[in-house]
Amino acid sequence: MAAFNRRDLKRLGIEEKKSEKAYIPKIRWNIRDVFFSIIFLVAILTGVYFLSAKIVSELNHGNQISITNITNTSFSVLYGIQVLLMVGTVWFFAIYWRRSSLRDLGLTYYSILRTVWYSFLALLLILAINFAYVFVMTSVFKIAPPENKIAELVENGNVSSTILLIVVSLIAPVCEELFFRGFIFQAFRQSLGVFAGLFISSLLFAAAHLEIYNFIPLMAIGWVLAYIFHKTKSLFPVIFLHSIYNLLMILVLFSQFKKIAA
């Protein structure tokens, strides 16, 4: 019988520690769960929108709900409902129904230094994609970019800058990454493969923003985020990247409209 030397034992010890630390996600939810969750969200959010529009119309003597008359309270309530529904849907299908865990959804620790480094590189790529897209659309097709919903909210000024900053740079990234990358991407990757998971999850991510002009860059951003999540197996790097990107965008909007107001 061969005897193990100290070096072999040490190597075995290292391998044991690595195997203990390496966690293999158990993706028990599937594409059908994702399909039902999307149908549920679309139906409920549509109902909430029309119900709230009806209430606002009654209170404001026929004036419909819009960005021009939305307030801190109405914005917070409507967005809060959306967040609760998205997170609640993920909890019901992945954790309650399929008995998975938060770690299976990607809420696991990842190196802070690598997170910052990958986010820096990905941010450069995303900004380059956005710049190239806008350049082609304005120079070749002569189509100027319209104002998006956040730009209109900042310009209108009815919603507090603090609320917008918290929602856009903190709450939205956590909620969207959990839903689109942790829940949707992993379900399609598990059933159809990595490429299909990247394509379908980024397609749904872009569609959910309801911005036709920005559909392609939003899809590219979703693809980058899903790819980083696939490689790191953690949501924390993509949440961080998403937060930094959104923070930069809204700070730019704040500075632009302050200059216009001045």
C-alpha positions in Angstrom: 0.0 0.0 0.0 1.4 3.4 -1.0 2.1 5.8 1.8 1.0 9.4 1.6 3.7 11.9 2.3 3.1 15.3 4.0 2.9 17.0 0.7 0.3 14.7 -0.6 -1.8 15.1 2.6 -1.5 18.9 2.3 -2.7 18.7 -1.3 -5.6 16.5 -0.3 -6.4 19.0 2.5 -6.5 21.8 0.0 -8.7 19.9 -2.4 -11.1 19.1 0.5 -11.3 22.8 1.5 -12.0 23.8 -2.1 -14.7 21.2 -2.5 -16.3 22.4 0.7 -16.3 26.0 -0.5 -17.4 25.3 -4.0 -21.2 25.5 -4.1 -23.2 24.0 -6.9 -26.5 25.8 -7.4 -29.6 23.7 -7.5 -31.8 25.2 -10.3 -35.0 23.4 -9.5 -37.3 26.0 -11.1 -37.8 25.8 -14.9 -38.9 27.6 -18.0 -42.6 26.9 -17.2 -42.2 28.7 -13.9 -40.6 31.7 -15.7 -43.5 31.7 -18.2 -46.1 31.7 -15.5 -44.3 34.4 -13.5 -44.1 36.7 -16.5 -47.8 36.2 -17.4 -48.7 36.9 -13.7 -46.5 40.0 -13.5 -47.8 41.5 -16.8 -51.4 40.8 -15.8 -51.2 42.2 -12.3 -49.0 45.3 -13.2 -51.4 46.1 -16.1 -54.3 45.9 -13.7 -52.5 48.0 -11.1 -51.7 50.7 -13.7 -55.3 51.0 -15.0 -56.7 50.9 -11.5 -54.3 53.6 -10.3 -55.1 55.6 -13.5 -58.8 55.4 -12.7 -58.3 56.6 -9.1 -56.0 59.5 -10.2 -58.5 60.5 -12.9 -61.4 60.6 -10.3 -59.3 62.6 -7.8 -58.0 65.0 -10.4 -61.3 65.6 -12.2 -60.5 63.7 -15.3 -56.7 64.2 -15.6 -54.9 61.0 -16.4 -51.9 59.8 -14.5 -48.6 60.8 -16.3 -45.1 61.9 -15.5 -46.2 65.5 -15.4 -48.6 64.9 -12.5 -47.0 62.0 -10.6 -45.9 62.7 -7.0 -43.5 61.3 -4.6 -46.2 59.2 -3.0 -47.7 57.8 -6.2 -44.3 57.1 -7.7 -43.1 55.3 -4.5 -46.3 53.3 -4.2 -46.4 52.2 -7.8 -42.7 51.3 -7.9 -43.0 49.6 -4.6 -45.8 47.4 -5.9 -43.7 46.5 -8.9 -40.7 45.5 -6.7 -42.8 43.5 -4.3 -44.4 41.6 -7.2 -41.1 40.8 -8.9 -39.3 39.7 -5.7 -42.4 37.9 -4.5 -42.7 36.0 -7.8 -39.1 34.8 -7.6 -39.6 33.8 -3.9 -42.7 31.9 -4.7 -41.5 29.9 -7.7 -37.8 29.4 -6.8 -37.7 29.2 -3.0 -41.2 28.3 -1.8 -42.5 26.1 -4.6 -39.2 24.6 -5.9 -37.4 24.6 -2.5 -34.2 26.3 -3.8 -32.2 28.8 -1.7 -30.9 32.3 -2.1 -27.5 30.9 -2.9 -29.1 29.0 -5.8 -30.4 32.3 -7.1 -26.8 33.7 -7.1 -26.7 35.5 -3.8 -23.2 34.3 -2.9 -20.1 36.2 -1.9 -17.6 37.2 -4.7 -14.2 38.9 -4.5 -14.6 42.6 -4.0 -11.4 43.4 -6.0 -12.5 41.3 -8.9 -16.0 42.8 -8.8 -14.6 46.3 -9.1 -12.2 45.3 -11.9 -14.8 43.4 -13.9 -17.3 46.2 -13.4 -14.8 48.8 -14.7 -14.1 46.7 -17.8 -17.7 46.0 -18.5 -18.7 49.6 -17.9 -16.2 50.7 -20.6 -17.7 48.2 -22.9 -21.3 49.2 -22.2 -20.5 52.9 -22.7 -18.8 52.1 -25.9 -21.8 50.2 -27.2 -24.1 53.1 -26.2 -21.9 55.7 -27.9 -21.6 53.6 -31.1 -25.4 53.0 -31.2 -26.4 56.6 -30.7 -23.7 57.7 -33.3 -25.1 55.3 -35.9 -28.7 56.2 -35.2 -28.1 60.0 -35.3 -25.5 60.1 -38.1 -26.7 57.3 -40.4 -30.4 57.1 -39.8 -30.9 60.7 -38.6 -33.0 59.6 -35.6 -32.3 61.6 -32.5 -32.6 59.8 -29.1 -35.9 60.6 -27.3 -36.1 61.3 -23.6 -36.5 58.2 -21.5 -38.9 57.9 -18.5 -36.2 58.7 -16.0 -35.0 61.8 -17.9 -38.6 63.0 -18.0 -39.0 62.5 -14.2 -35.8 64.4 -13.5 -36.9 67.2 -15.9 -40.4 67.4 -14.4 -39.1 67.6 -10.8 -42.3 66.3 -9.2 -40.4 63.3 -7.8 -37.7 64.0 -5.2 -34.1 63.6 -6.5 -33.3 61.5 -3.4 -36.1 59.0 -4.2 -35.0 58.8 -7.8 -31.4 58.2 -6.8 -32.3 55.5 -4.3 -34.7 53.7 -6.7 -32.5 53.9 -9.8 -29.1 53.2 -8.3 -30.0 50.8 -5.4 -33.4 49.2 -5.5 -33.8 48.7 -9.3 -30.4 46.9 -9.8 -31.0 44.5 -6.9 -34.6 43.7 -8.0 -33.8 43.4 -11.7 -30.7 41.3 -11.3 -32.5 38.9 -9.0 -35.3 38.5 -11.5 -33.6 38.6 -14.9 -30.2 37.0 -14.1 -30.8 35.0 -11.0 -34.2 33.6 -11.9 -34.8 33.9 -15.7 -31.3 33.5 -17.1 -30.6 30.4 -14.9 -33.8 28.7 -15.9 -33.2 29.1 -19.6 -29.5 28.2 -19.3 -30.4 25.0 -17.4 -32.9 23.9 -20.0 -31.6 25.3 -23.3 -27.9 26.1 -22.8 -25.8 29.2 -22.1 -26.4 31.0 -25.4 -30.2 30.6 -25.2 -30.1 31.8 -21.6 -28.0 34.9 -22.6 -30.2 35.7 -25.6 -33.7 35.2 -24.0 -32.9 36.8 -20.7 -31.4 39.9 -22.3 -34.3 40.1 -24.8 -36.8 40.0 -21.9 -34.7 42.5 -19.9 -34.8 45.0 -22.8 -38.5 44.4 -23.5 -39.4 45.1 -19.8 -38.0 48.6 -20.0 -40.6 49.6 -22.7 -38.1 51.8 -24.6 -38.2 51.0 -28.4 -35.3 53.4 -29.2 -33.0 51.9 -26.6 -34.0 48.3 -27.1 -30.7 47.2 -28.7 -28.3 48.8 -26.2 -30.5 47.6 -23.3 -30.3 44.1 -24.8 -26.6 44.4 -25.1 -26.4 45.5 -21.4 -28.5 42.6 -20.4 -26.2 40.2 -22.3 -23.1 41.6 -20.6 -24.7 41.4 -17.2 -25.9 37.8 -17.8 -22.4 36.8 -19.1 -20.7 38.2 -16.0 -23.1 36.4 -13.8 -22.5 33.1 -15.7 -18.8 33.4 -15.2 -18.7 34.6 -11.6 -21.8 32.6 -10.4 -22.7 35.5 -8.1 -25.2 38.3 -8.4 -23.0 40.7 -6.5 -20.7 41.7 -9.4 -23.7 42.4 -11.7 -25.7 44.2 -9.0 -22.6 46.4 -8.4 -22.1 47.0 -12.1 -25.8 47.8 -12.7 -25.8 50.2 -9.7 -22.7 52.1 -10.9 -24.1 52.4 -14.5 -27.4 53.6 -13.3 -25.8 56.0 -10.8 -23.7 57.5 -13.6 -26.6 57.9 -15.9 -28.9 59.7 -13.3 -26.0 61.9 -12.1 -25.5 63.0 -15.7 -29.2 63.8 -16.0 -29.2 65.8 -12.8 -26.3 67.9 -14.0 -27.9 68.5 -17.4 -31.2 69.7 -16.1 -29.6 71.8 -13.4 -27.6 73.6 -16.1 -30.8 74.1 -18.2 -32.6 75.5 -15.1 -29.8 77.8 -14.4 
